[in-house]
Amino acid sequence: MRARMRVGDDLVVELAETFRLMSDPTRLKIILACLDAPAAVGEMAERLGISASLVSHHLRLLRAARLLQADRRGRQVFYVVGDEHIRSMLTDMVDHVSEEDQAEAEG
């Protein structure tokens, strides 16, 4: 277990904003869609059943918060979770929630 660290007020505010961005179900679905492989706006819109303009709006916020990275390939832009900290945290949280669901189903 890691030693406790002191977290300054500025960092707490930044963390809270990051979690606020991820608390929106649509934004979280977008992040999860980019977790394993890069995804284009149109692909995400189709997969999530929302408009490409709404996906683009959310992507602007997620990129500004450094939760997603953009990679231009010709005329298309692909988005991916490029930070291993974000990838690890989300994977761990999905595993955690899945364990709870599995325990309830078995119980």
Secondary structure, DSSP 8 states (H G I E B T S, - for coil): --------HHHHHHHHHHHHHHHSHHHHHHHHHTSSS-EEHHHHHHHHTS-HHHHHHHHHHHHHTTSSEEEEETTEEEEE---HHHHHHHHHHHHHHHHHHHHHHH-
